[in-house]
Amino acid sequence: MKSYLWARYHEAKRSTDAVKIELKLVPSIMNNLLNPDAIFSNNEMSLSDIEIYGFDYDYTLVFYSKHLHTLIFNAARDLLINEHRYPVEIRRYEYDPNFAIRGLHYDVQRAVLMKIDAFHYIQMGTVYRGLSVVPDEEVIDMYEGSHVPLEQMSDFYGKSSHGNTMKQFMDIFSLPEMTLLSCVNEHFLKNNIDYEPVHLYKDVKDSIRDVHIKGIMYRAIEADIEKYICYADQTRAVLAKLAAHGKKMFLITNSPSSFVDKGMRYIVGKDWRDLFDVVIVQAEKPNFFNDKRRPFRKVNEKGVLLWDKIHKLQKGQIYKQGNLYEFLKLTGWRGSKVLYFGDHIYSDLADLTLKHGWRTGAIIPELRSELRIMNTEQYIQTMTWLQTLTGLLEQMQVHRDAESLLVLQEWKKERKEMREMTKSFFNAQFGSLFRTDQNPTYFLRRLSRFADIYMASLSCLLNYDVHHTFYPRRTPLQHELPAWSDSPSAFKAPLLQEAQAE
């Protein structure tokens, strides 16, 4: 049986090596891969039905350079020291853009950061306390397994509230927050400083919030706009294309008026307001979509709030706060004729699709880099062999004699090492935004539920006409695929009969 199993292994390996040769000999294969500039569909949707396009501002209409997260990290770290009396020694920690990924969960009471899949299972090897990985055995002991019960998961908007001990970080702005949490945890742990994890979480959260609401981030960007904003001439091209086809457009953002105005003047032009039928700032999403009580206020050219009662939302004007119910009443815009784009799955998209029937588009900047990695020859080869090896394990597990079990154990070890390698292709600590080892991530589960379409940036719209219909791929369900053990005789051939005869 040992000889038979290794013969099967080497036969499968040769088949995989043939894929490598084919990739090199047939360049068209490498030229016909996943398109990073494509739009992907979770739900069938025709742009012919869309009359009104809505947009968030940050990380939707405008993208920021890597310098912004360093700014947020440094400013929040200094607030911890100056206002919350944290040790000055934490100033030696600097922002690492390669540490965290979006969509991670943070256990507020245990002070650990982790990646969770769509079924609430923790991906082993992605649990970090401070800047160090927590051993699998400790994780299993901590959670009595690797499953996080529903009552411990974050609430609907990813927050830690009402008894939920987990916080999910869905915002791109949350990357420096996760890194700062981990750095301060690391300092306390390395120096044996006793601390309350709940207080640390709240202090870091408040410091990150203050970077925004105290205007630290806004002033820095306005003072050096070329440093922080990635100039995107394609943003204007997208808006101009939609305007040329008679589409109505609106902007709803949580950012303040002067900040948005300066950014839009930079990336679109001083006439940017002419492209939008309605502009709403400091909307306080997601409350904007649920709170019926807050009226709109008009903002004049000097940024002063006016007290006039709003009877109509006028083109060229900027409005503050308000609520969606009043917005719908004043505009008459309804349901599936509206397509709204945003980067935050919860704050931007969830309520719109669940409660109001709008169509939704998620902007996922990480998508472009992940697809480029998936298109590499190394990734394709690795995944081909990983899947083949997994198939071998499923088929050959029927052999339970001592020698066979040793062989299977070697294969499992190799499979585990390969999984770790594929994780590091994307991020050394946490891997892909969209997958754990084999399951979709919790992030992808929410993306699939709340976004009709998703893409790396708005510029992807330029690749499609305004009548295009997006059709989701019919991906096979598990019961619609043959099991590896039921596949044709490639792995069941004469060698098994020879081994049995021997």
Solvent accessible surface area in square Angstrom, and as a share of the most:
residue,aa,sasa,rsa
1,M,65,0.29
2,K,98,0.42
3,S,91,0.59
4,Y,7,0.03
5,L,0,0.00
6,W,62,0.22
7,A,31,0.24
8,R,7,0.03
9,Y,23,0.09
10,H,94,0.42
11,E,53,0.24
12,A,3,0.02
13,K,65,0.28
14,R,153,0.56
15,S,67,0.43
16,T,4,0.03
17,D,51,0.27
18,A,53,0.41
19,V,47,0.27
20,K,65,0.27
21,I,98,0.50
22,E,86,0.38
23,L,9,0.04
24,K,137,0.58
25,L,133,0.66
26,V,59,0.34
27,P,87,0.55
28,S,67,0.43
29,I,55,0.28
30,M,56,0.25
31,N,126,0.65
32,N,126,0.65
33,L,59,0.29
34,L,80,0.40
35,N,77,0.39
36,P,23,0.14
37,D,55,0.29
38,A,16,0.12
39,I,13,0.07
40,F,54,0.22
41,S,22,0.14
42,N,49,0.25
43,N,75,0.38
44,E,95,0.43
45,M,4,0.02
46,S,23,0.15
47,L,4,0.02
48,S,57,0.37
49,D,85,0.44
50,I,1,0.00
51,E,86,0.39
52,I,7,0.04
53,Y,1,0.00
54,G,0,0.00
55,F,0,0.00
56,D,11,0.06
57,Y,0,0.00
58,D,17,0.09
59,Y,12,0.05
60,T,1,0.01
61,L,0,0.00
62,V,0,0.00
63,F,40,0.17
64,Y,15,0.06
65,S,25,0.16
66,K,156,0.66
67,H,73,0.33
68,L,0,0.00
69,H,21,0.10
70,T,55,0.32
71,L,34,0.17
72,I,0,0.00
73,F,0,0.00
74,N,47,0.24
75,A,14,0.11
76,A,0,0.00
77,R,22,0.08
78,D,41,0.21
79,L,18,0.09
80,L,0,0.00
81,I,15,0.08
82,N,106,0.55
83,E,94,0.42
84,H,58,0.26
85,R,219,0.80
86,Y,27,0.10
87,P,39,0.25
88,V,92,0.53
89,E,93,0.42
90,I,1,0.01
91,R,105,0.38
92,R,153,0.56
93,Y,21,0.08
94,E,136,0.61
95,Y,27,0.10
96,D,65,0.34
97,P,83,0.52
98,N,109,0.56
99,F,10,0.04
100,A,10,0.08
101,I,25,0.13
102,R,3,0.01
103,G,9,0.08
104,L,1,0.00
105,H,0,0.00
106,Y,3,0.01
107,D,0,0.00
108,V,8,0.05
109,Q,113,0.50
110,R,88,0.32
111,A,4,0.03
112,V,0,0.00
113,L,3,0.01
114,M,0,0.00
115,K,7,0.03
116,I,3,0.01
117,D,6,0.03
118,A,11,0.09
119,F,119,0.49
120,H,18,0.08
121,Y,104,0.39
122,I,8,0.04
123,Q,14,0.06
124,M,53,0.24
125,G,18,0.18
126,T,0,0.00
127,V,0,0.00
128,Y,25,0.10
129,R,64,0.23
130,G,2,0.02
131,L,67,0.33
132,S,62,0.40
133,V,73,0.42
134,V,4,0.02
135,P,76,0.48
136,D,42,0.22
137,E,127,0.57
138,E,68,0.31
139,V,0,0.00
140,I,83,0.42
141,D,116,0.60
142,M,34,0.15
143,Y,19,0.07
144,E,167,0.75
145,G,21,0.20
146,S,31,0.20
147,H,73,0.33
148,V,0,0.00
149,P,41,0.26
150,L,131,0.65
151,E,124,0.56
152,Q,51,0.23
153,M,1,0.01
154,S,13,0.08
155,D,38,0.19
156,F,74,0.31
157,Y,53,0.20
158,G,0,0.00
159,K,102,0.43
160,S,33,0.21
161,S,34,0.22
162,H,179,0.80
163,G,67,0.64
164,N,27,0.14
165,T,22,0.13
166,M,0,0.00
167,K,37,0.16
168,Q,2,0.01
169,F,1,0.00
170,M,4,0.02
171,D,40,0.21
172,I,10,0.05
173,F,22,0.09
174,S,8,0.05
175,L,28,0.14
176,P,0,0.00
177,E,16,0.07
178,M,0,0.00
179,T,2,0.01
180,L,1,0.01
181,L,1,0.00
182,S,3,0.02
183,C,6,0.04
184,V,0,0.00
185,N,1,0.01
186,E,14,0.06
187,H,8,0.04
188,F,13,0.05
189,L,73,0.36
190,K,138,0.59
191,N,74,0.38
192,N,139,0.71
193,I,68,0.34
194,D,142,0.73
195,Y,51,0.20
196,E,79,0.35
197,P,26,0.17
198,V,59,0.34
199,H,116,0.52
200,L,2,0.01
201,Y,17,0.07
202,K,110,0.47
203,D,28,0.15
204,V,0,0.00
205,K,87,0.37
206,D,16,0.08
207,S,0,0.00
208,I,12,0.06
209,R,118,0.43
210,D,12,0.06
211,V,0,0.00
212,H,33,0.15
213,I,121,0.61
214,K,93,0.40
215,G,11,0.11
216,I,47,0.24
217,M,1,0.00
218,Y,35,0.13
219,R,148,0.54
220,A,24,0.19
221,I,1,0.01
222,E,47,0.21
223,A,90,0.70
224,D,63,0.33
225,I,34,0.17
226,E,134,0.60
227,K,89,0.38
228,Y,17,0.06
229,I,5,0.03
230,C,56,0.34
231,Y,132,0.50
232,A,24,0.19
233,D,91,0.47
234,Q,88,0.39
235,T,9,0.05
236,R,85,0.31
237,A,42,0.33
238,V,1,0.01
239,L,0,0.00
240,A,43,0.33
241,K,50,0.21
242,L,6,0.03
243,A,41,0.32
244,A,85,0.66
245,H,99,0.44
246,G,64,0.61
247,K,32,0.14
248,K,95,0.40
249,M,1,0.00
250,F,0,0.00
251,L,0,0.00
252,I,0,0.00
253,T,1,0.00
254,N,69,0.35
255,S,3,0.02
256,P,29,0.18
257,S,19,0.12
258,S,65,0.42
259,F,4,0.01
260,V,1,0.00
261,D,24,0.12
262,K,95,0.40
263,G,1,0.01
264,M,0,0.00
265,R,111,0.41
266,Y,59,0.22
267,I,3,0.01
268,V,9,0.05
269,G,20,0.19
270,K,168,0.71
271,D,59,0.31
272,W,1,0.00
273,R,40,0.15
274,D,94,0.49
275,L,27,0.13
276,F,0,0.00
277,D,31,0.16
278,V,4,0.03
279,V,1,0.00
280,I,0,0.00
281,V,0,0.00
282,Q,64,0.28
283,A,0,0.00
284,E,81,0.36
285,K,14,0.06
286,P,17,0.11
287,N,83,0.42
288,F,0,0.00
289,F,1,0.00
290,N,51,0.26
291,D,27,0.14
292,K,135,0.57
293,R,203,0.74
294,R,41,0.15
295,P,94,0.59
296,F,8,0.03
297,R,88,0.32
298,K,43,0.18
299,V,8,0.05
300,N,52,0.27
301,E,140,0.63
302,K,180,0.76
303,G,45,0.43
304,V,80,0.46
305,L,59,0.29
306,L,51,0.26
307,W,221,0.77
308,D,69,0.36
309,K,159,0.67
310,I,21,0.11
311,H,140,0.63
312,K,137,0.58
313,L,14,0.07
314,Q,81,0.36
315,K,117,0.50
316,G,26,0.25
317,Q,60,0.27
318,I,6,0.03
319,Y,0,0.00
320,K,32,0.14
321,Q,48,0.21
322,G,0,0.00
323,N,4,0.02
324,L,0,0.00
325,Y,74,0.28
326,E,50,0.23
327,F,0,0.00
328,L,20,0.10
329,K,151,0.64
330,L,37,0.18
331,T,33,0.19
332,G,51,0.49
333,W,26,0.09
334,R,140,0.51
335,G,20,0.19
336,S,63,0.41
337,K,100,0.42
338,V,0,0.00
339,L,0,0.00
340,Y,0,0.00
341,F,0,0.00
342,G,0,0.00
343,D,7,0.04
344,H,30,0.14
345,I,0,0.00
346,Y,2,0.01
347,S,20,0.13
348,D,4,0.02
349,L,0,0.00
350,A,0,0.00
351,D,0,0.00
352,L,0,0.00
353,T,32,0.19
354,L,70,0.35
355,K,116,0.49
356,H,30,0.13
357,G,39,0.37
358,W,4,0.01
359,R,45,0.16
360,T,0,0.00
361,G,0,0.00
362,A,0,0.00
363,I,0,0.00
364,I,0,0.00
365,P,37,0.23
366,E,42,0.19
367,L,10,0.05
368,R,52,0.19
369,S,59,0.38
370,E,14,0.06
371,L,12,0.06
372,R,138,0.50
373,I,46,0.23
374,M,61,0.27
375,N,27,0.14
376,T,60,0.35
377,E,52,0.23
378,Q,109,0.49
379,Y,29,0.11
380,I,35,0.18
381,Q,30,0.13
382,T,12,0.07
383,M,53,0.23
384,T,38,0.22
385,W,10,0.04
386,L,10,0.05
387,Q,91,0.40
388,T,31,0.18
389,L,0,0.00
390,T,22,0.13
391,G,1,0.01
392,L,0,0.00
393,L,20,0.10
394,E,60,0.27
395,Q,17,0.08
396,M,6,0.02
397,Q,82,0.36
398,V,103,0.59
399,H,27,0.12
400,R,164,0.60
401,D,62,0.32
402,A,78,0.61
403,E,95,0.42
404,S,0,0.00
405,L,85,0.42
406,L,123,0.61
407,V,2,0.01
408,L,10,0.05
409,Q,112,0.50
410,E,97,0.44
411,W,1,0.00
412,K,107,0.45
413,K,133,0.57
414,E,43,0.19
415,R,59,0.22
416,K,140,0.59
417,E,99,0.44
418,M,20,0.09
419,R,49,0.18
420,E,88,0.40
421,M,81,0.36
422,T,16,0.09
423,K,18,0.07
424,S,54,0.35
425,F,43,0.18
426,F,44,0.18
427,N,16,0.08
428,A,65,0.50
429,Q,33,0.15
430,F,0,0.00
431,G,1,0.01
432,S,10,0.07
433,L,4,0.02
434,F,23,0.10
435,R,132,0.48
436,T,15,0.09
437,D,55,0.29
438,Q,102,0.45
439,N,32,0.17
440,P,49,0.31
441,T,4,0.02
442,Y,17,0.06
443,F,2,0.01
444,L,38,0.19
445,R,101,0.37
446,R,36,0.13
447,L,0,0.00
448,S,54,0.35
449,R,135,0.49
450,F,4,0.02
451,A,3,0.03
452,D,11,0.06
453,I,0,0.00
454,Y,35,0.13
455,M,0,0.00
456,A,1,0.01
457,S,13,0.08
458,L,4,0.02
459,S,21,0.14
460,C,1,0.00
461,L,9,0.05
462,L,58,0.29
463,N,91,0.47
464,Y,39,0.15
465,D,86,0.45
466,V,7,0.04
467,H,121,0.54
468,H,65,0.29
469,T,31,0.18
470,F,7,0.03
471,Y,132,0.50
472,P,51,0.32
473,R,197,0.72
474,R,208,0.76
475,T,96,0.56
476,P,74,0.47
477,L,102,0.51
478,Q,158,0.70
479,H,151,0.67
480,E,77,0.34
481,L,93,0.46
482,P,103,0.65
483,A,44,0.34
484,W,95,0.33
485,S,46,0.29
486,D,103,0.53
487,S,26,0.17
488,P,113,0.71
489,S,73,0.47
490,A,63,0.49
491,F,37,0.15
492,K,97,0.41
493,A,28,0.21
494,P,82,0.52
495,L,60,0.30
496,L,37,0.18
497,Q,122,0.54
498,E,87,0.39
499,A,17,0.13
500,Q,123,0.55
501,A,90,0.70
502,E,178,0.80
